[in-house]
Amino acid sequence: MKTNDKKIRIIPLGGLERIGVNITAIEYEGQIIVIDCGLGFPEDDMFGIDFVIPDVTYLEEHKDQVLGFMITHGHEDHIGALPYILKTINVPVFATTLTQGLIENKLKEHGLLDVVERYTVSFGDLIKIGNFGVEFIKTNHSIVDAAALAIHTPAGVLIHTGDFKVDYTPVYGDRIDLERFAELGNKGVLALMCDSTNAEREGFTPSEKTVGRTFDILFNEHRNSRIIVATFASNVDRVQQIINSANKYNRKVVVEGRSMVNVIDVANKLERLTIPPNTLIETESIKDYPKEQTVLITTGSQGESMAALSRMAMGTHKKVKILPGDVVIFSSHPIPGNEKAVTKVINDLLRLGADVIFEDTHVSGHACREEIKLIYSLTNPKYSVPVHGEYKHLTAHAKLAQELGMDKENIFILSSGNVLELSEEKAGVVDDVPAGTVFVDGLGVGDVGNVVLRDRQKLAEDGIVVVAIAVDSYSGELYTQPEIISRGFVYEKEAEELLEGARTELIDYLADRSAKEITDNYKCRSLVRDCLSDYFWKNTKRKPMILPVITEV
């Protein structure tokens, strides 16, 4: 019997080695579909960077072959980069109801709503596009309308789980469609791309409804206090449960934080949230109600400096002041790297007299090991491709797949840019394409690179010294004494002797140079840097950035 020798390619352009920036290209016979298009948040050494988006050079080079974006769910790390990428690769976007609503909100902000084709799909729909048939399968996650994708091709069926968990009692909608996973498994699955975020955690992820019961207990225990709940803006199920508890205990709800307001507005319009009449009030109206009759739902659970909760904690929020006796509930776990920022906000809240609760008020939206095993058992894939996570998560996932009996050579831990070619007969990494991240700083996209970041890091570590020099354009003699200004290096009023010494050293150094060297602007700047770098290192063991400003007179 002849085997199917047709080949398909999986090309992750992000979402591996780190949390976020999820994007994967699937290529078959010169046609490409793209799964997700997310952003990531800056690391500590990315000074001034707002967020990062994937490098899609490969897609740009083959944009005539790109058929569309297939989006699994509405979290920022899966949709946040779309407005930037669609400006150069304008292809249709396919997504479920709430996901599409959140995408449209972003496209509207970027002026793209009228130029990008969008198709809202229902669970069970099979989208036929080129040589692909893309099926949206119901899953559960911490946001409504999350989907897995079954990608039907002549080479075989690929399944991409997206971010998922198995929740038998979801807050909104139906439970995960395990039956469809089983049907696909019975017919044959070529490869499974499965969420790895919780691959190190044993057992099952608790149902989201367990948090609702915890909220009820906390609202009952703190009947006489104002309650403030910080959570992820996109965790619609969590917001629903906070609203449910608020309604049960006759509290009015205030929503704070731009992203939170946007998500709740979209979810409410699309009937993915149920808000009882007269429950929501404007922030300005909170003063009109006794504190025990209000609850605030806010952004800032990760300690973001500009988020609403952080500004409340610092006392800089224009509309909300933290009062002694307020109860602040952190309904999320800190993302790795955010622990210090979260701790700072908690400390600031405690100093203001608030009671802070940050335990037992969150469950993950990602599958633990037993749920991952369940998906493998149902789909029985030939190949395993762990996705979504840092290398340690991918490795734990790969070991789990081996424990389930998969051959080690059929499990692929990929890096962004790897080209994995699959057929029923064999599979392997056959090529690499450009991949990485592009920095977004304000309105600038890609105009800040590693060189600029190194400069920012140096400024943060050692500061800057600006040296203003006026020279005679003919003789090369100094027209006036150099003026030296420092920022972030030494405090000028307490370092007059050091800076005066630097000025004297520079004058003597330049006096020994020829007029030609001094009147050559480039050479003169180099001389100033050499002289002062040596001087400051000898006297302070620090090397500030030195910026000479040469004026010819």
N, C-alpha and C positions, 0 to 999 in steps of 0.2 A: 504493500500500500504506500503510495507516494505521500510524503509529508509536506506540509505547507512551508515553503522556503522563502516566502515573502518577508521582508524586513521592515521594521519600524524603529524610529529613533526617539529616545527620550533625552532632552537637553535641559537640565536645570540651569537657569540663569541666576538663581538666588534661592534663599530659603534653606540652604545647607551651610554648615559651619557656624551659624548664628540664628537667633530667633528673629524672625521678620524678613522683609524683602522677598516674599514668596512669589516665585514666577517660574513656570516650567513650560518649555516648548515641546510639542509632540509633532514629529515630522514623518510623513509617509509619501513617498514618490513625488517629492517636490512641493508638497502642500504642508502648511504648518497651522496648527491651532495652538493657542496659548492658554494655559491654566493659571488664573490669578495674576495680579499685578500690584504687589504691595510695597509699602515703604518700611523703613526701619528707623529707629531712633538713635541719635548720636551716642558714641561712647565717650568716656570721660576726657580723652585726649583730643576730641574733635571740637576745639574751641570755636564757639559762635555758630556752629552748624545746627540748623533747625531739624533736619532729618535727612535720610539717605534714600535714594531710589536705585533700582537695578540698572546696570549698564546693559542696554539692549542693542549694542552695536550689531550683533548677529542678526537680530530681527530687522534692523534698519537696512542692512545689506541685502536682506531677502524679503523686503516688505511686500513685493508683488506676489509672494507666495503665502503670506499670512492671511488666513481666512477670517479669524475672529478671536475674541477673548471669551473664555468660558470661566465664570467666576463662581467659586464654591460658597462664599458667604461674605458678610459685609464688614468684617473687621479691617482696621487700617492696614495691617500687615498683609492684607490680601487685595485691597482695592485702592489704597492711598496713592499709589503712583500712577493710576490710570490717567488723570488729567494731564500729566506731564508726557506720558508715553504716547497718548492718542494724538498729541499735537504733531507728531512725526509719523505715526503709524495709525492712520485713521481707518479702523476696521470695525465691524459690528461687535457689540458687547451683549453677551447672553447671561442672564442671571434670574434668580427667583425674585419674588415680589419685593420684600423688604430690602434685599441686597440691591436690586435695581433702583429702588427709591433713594437709597443712600448714595449710590453712584450718581444719580441724576442731580442730587444736591451739590455734589462736588463739581460736576460738569457745568452746572449753572454758575457757580462761583468763578469758574475759569472761562466763561463765555463760550462753552463748547456744546451746550445743550442742543442747539439747532443744527449742529454739523456732524454729530456722531449718531450712527444708527444704534438703536437699543431694542432688544427683544426680551420681554418678560416671559419666563417659562414656568411651567408647573411641574411638580414632581411626577415622574413617570413619562414626561415628554421625551421623545427621541428627536434631537435636532440633526437633520441631515445637511451636512455642509462639506462640499467636495467629496473626498473619499472617506470622510469620517461620519459616523453616527454617534452623537454625544447624548447620553442619557443622564438625566438628573435624578438622583436617588435620595430620598428623605433620610437625613441623619439628625442627631441632636448635638447641640453645642451650646455655648453661653450666649448665643444670639439666635434669634428666630430665623427660620428659612434657610438653615445651613444644608448643604447638599454634598453628596459624593458624586463623582462622575464615572460612568462606565463609557469607555471610548471604544466603539466598535469599528474595526478596520479589517481589510482582507488579510492582514497579517495575524489577527487575533484580537482579543479583548483586553484592554488595560483598565484597571480600576484605580482611581485616585480618591482616597477617602476624604480629602480636605481635613480641616480640624474637626474632630468628632469625639463623642462619647456615646455610650449605650445608656440611655435614660428611659426606664420603663414607665416613669411618671412625669413626663415633661410638663413644664408650666403652661406652655402654649403648643397647640397642635398635636400631631401624632408622634408616637415613638419612632425610633429608627426602623427603617424597612429591612429588617434582617431577612425576611423571606426573599426579597429580590437579590440580596447578596448570595443567598443559597442557590437560587435559580441560575444565576450567572456562573456560580462555581460548578454546578452540575453540567453546564454546557461547555465549560472550559475557560479558564482565565490565564492569559499569557503572563501578565505581570501585575503585581499589586504594589502601588505606591501608597504607603500607609503612614499616618501621623505618628511621630516618634516622641513627642513632647514629654509624655509621662512613661516612656518605656522602661524607666528605672524603678517605677513605683509598683509595688505588689498589689494584688487585689483588684477591686472595682472602684471606679470613681462614684462617689455618692450622688444621688439625684439632686437636682437643683431645688426640689421642693423641701429638702431638709433645711436649707437656709431660710425658707419661708417660716418654718416652725421656730427657728432660732429668733427671727425678727419678732414673731408674736410674743415670745418669752421676754425679749428685751423691751419691747414697747410696754408690756404689762408691768415689768419691774421698774420702769422709769416714767410712770404716768405723770409725774409732776415736773418733768424736765423738758426743755426743748431738745429735740433729737436731730442730729445732723449725720447723714449717711454718705460716705464717699465711696464711689465705685467707678468702674469703667463706664464711659459714656455709652458704649455700644452693647453693654450687657442688658439687653432689653428685658430678659426674663427676671433679672435681679431687680430692675426698676419696677416691674410689675408687682413683685412680691412686697416691695417697700410700700407701694401705693395700696396694696391690699391690706397690709397691717395698719397703715395710716387711716384708711377708711374704717377699719374695724374699731379703732380706738378714737374715732371722731377727730382726727387731726387734718388740718389743711396742709397741702403740699406745695413747697416752693422748689423750683428747679433752678440751679445756678451753674454757670459754666456754659460757654458758647456751644461746645461740641455736644454737651448733654442736652441742651435745649433743642439743637438741630435734630439729634437722633430721636428724641421723644416726640418731637413734632411730626417727623416723617412716619414713625411707627404708629402714632395715633391716627394719622390720616389714612394709613393703609390698614387700619384695624388689626394691627399686631400688638396693640396695647389696649387694655380696657380701663378707662379712667372714669370713675363715677362722676356724675354731674356736680359742679361746684366744689370739686376737690382741689383743683389747681388754683393757686393765687399768684399774683405778681410779687416779686421780691419787695417792692415798695410797700406792699400791704401787710407785710409780716408784723409790723408794729401795731397793727389794729387788732391783733389777736393775742390772747394770753399765751405765754411761752409753751405751756403744756398742751396747747391745741395746734402746734405747728411741727412740721418736720421738713428739713431741707435735704434735697438730693443734689449732690454736688460732684464735680470733677476734682481731681487732685489726690486720688488714692495712692499714686506712685510718687508723691512728693514733688511733682513738677512745679518749678519756681513760679510760673505765671498762672497756674491753675487756681480756681476759686478758693479751694480749701487752704492752699499755701498762703494766699493773700489774707485770708481770714486769720490764719495763725500768726502772721506778721503784723496784723493790725492795719493793713493797707487796703482792705476791701472797702469800696465806697458805700456799700449798702448793708453789709452784715458784719456785726461785731460779735466776737466770741464773748459770752457772759459766764461768770462763775456758775457752775452747776449744769452747764450744757453737757449733753452726752454726745460724743462724736464716735461713730462706728466706722471703722475701716473694713469695708466689705470686699477685700481683695488681698492677695498675698503680694509682697514686693517682687517685681520682676528682678532677676539677678542683675546686680549693678545699681539698683535703686535703693538698696537698704539704708544707706547713709542719709539720703534725701528724705526718706519716709521717717526715719528716726528723728531727724531735725524737726519736721513738722509736728510729730507727736510731742516732742519736748516743748516746743513753742505753745502748743495747745494746753499742755499740763500747766505751764507757767501762768496761763491766763485763767486757770481755775476750772478747765473743762475735765470731764471724766472721759477717758479714751478707752474704747473697747476694740481690740484687734484680733481676737481669737474666736474660732468657731462661727464666723460670719461669712465664710466663703467656701465654695467647692470649685474644683477645677472644671473647665469645659473640655478637657482632653481625656482620652481613654488611658486607663492604666493597663498593666500587663494582661490581666485576664480578659479584658475587652478586646485587646489587640489579638490575643490568641483566638477569641471567638471569630473575629473577622477572617483570620487565616483559615480556621477550620471550615468556615462556610464557603470561602471562595477557592481554597485549594490552588493557589497560583503556582505556575511553573517557576517564575522568577520573583524575587523580593527586592524592592527598591525602597529602603527607608527614606522618608522625607520629613521636613519640618523639624529642625532641631540642631543643636550643637553637635559636635563630633561624638561626644560621650553619649548623647541620646541615640544617635544613629548606630553606634557600636552596641549599645544595650539592646536595641531593636534587632540588630543582626544576630546577636546571640540567642535572643528569644526565638527567632525564626529557625535557627539551627536546632534548638530544643524541641521544636515541633516536627523535626524530621527533614527539613529542607537541606539539600546539599549545599555545602559552603560555596561551591563555585557558581551556584545559582542565586547568590545573595550579593548585591552590589551596593557598597557604600560609596556614593559619588561625591565629587566636589563640584562646585558651581563652574560651569563651562565644559564639563565632561560630556561627550557624546556617547551615549549607550545605545548600541545597535542590537536589536532583539529579533530572533526568529524562533520557530519551534525547535529548530535543530541546534542553535547555539546563540550565545550572547557575549558581548564584551564591549569595553570602551575602545572606540576606534579613532577618536579624534578629540580635539579640544577647541573651543571657540572662545572669543573674548567674553569675559564675565567679570563682575565686580560691582562696585557701587559708585554712584554719582552723588556728589554733595549738593544739597539745596540750602542756600544761605539767603534768607529774605526773598527777593525777587530773582536772585541769581541761581541758575541751574547749571552746574558743571563748571562754573567759572572759578571755583575754589578747589584747588588740587592739593596734592601732598606737600608741595613746596610752600604754599600759603599756610597750610596747617603747621608745618615745621616752624615758620616764622611766628605764628600765633603761640605755639608752645614755648618758643624761646622768649617771647615777650612776657608770657605768664611766669616763666621760671626766673628770668634775670632782668627784665625790664628793658628800657630803651634810653639811650643818651643821644640827644640831638645837638649837633655842633654847627653853629652858624659862623661862616668865615667870609669876610669881604677881602678880595685881593686886587692889587693893581694889575690891570690886564696887560700892561707892558713890562713892568719891572718884576712882577711876581711877588712883590713885597705885600705884607699884610696891611690892609688899609686901616683896620681897627683890631683891637684884641678879640680873639675868638669868644663867642658866647656859648656857654654850655648849659643845657637844660636836661634834667633827668626826670623820668617818670617810671615808677615801679622798680627803680634801681637803688637809689638812696634818697633820703629826705633832705632836700637841698639846704634847709635852714640849719640842719645839724651836721652837714657834710661840706661846709664851706671850705675847710682846709683841703679836703680831698679834691674838690672840683677846682680850687685855685691851683693846686699842684698839677692837675691835669692840664689846665690852661698854660701854665709855665712850661711844662714838659712839651706840649704841642708847639708852642712858639719857638722853643730852642730846636726842636726836631725839624720844623719847616725852615728855620734859618739856615740849616746846613744843606738844604736842597737847592737845585738850580731853578732859575726863573722859568725855564721851559717845563720843568716838572710841575711847578706850582700853577702855571697858567693852563696846563692840560687838565681839564675838568675831571676826567675819569681817573687820571693818575693821582691828582690831588686828593680825591675822595679815598682812594686806596691807601695813600700815605696817612691820612687822618685816622682811618680804621686801624691800620697796623700800629701806629703810635699809641693810641688810646687803649686798644685791646691789651697790649702788653702792660701799660701802666695800671689799668684797673685790675688786671689779673694779679700783678705783683702786690697790689695794695689791698685787694678785697677777696681774691681767689674766686671772683665772679667774672662772667663775660657777658655784659649787656649787649643788646643789639645797638650798634652805633650807626647813626644816620647823619652823614655830613651834608650840609647845605652850603654850596659854594656860590658866591655872588661876585662877578667880575665888575670892577668899577673903573 
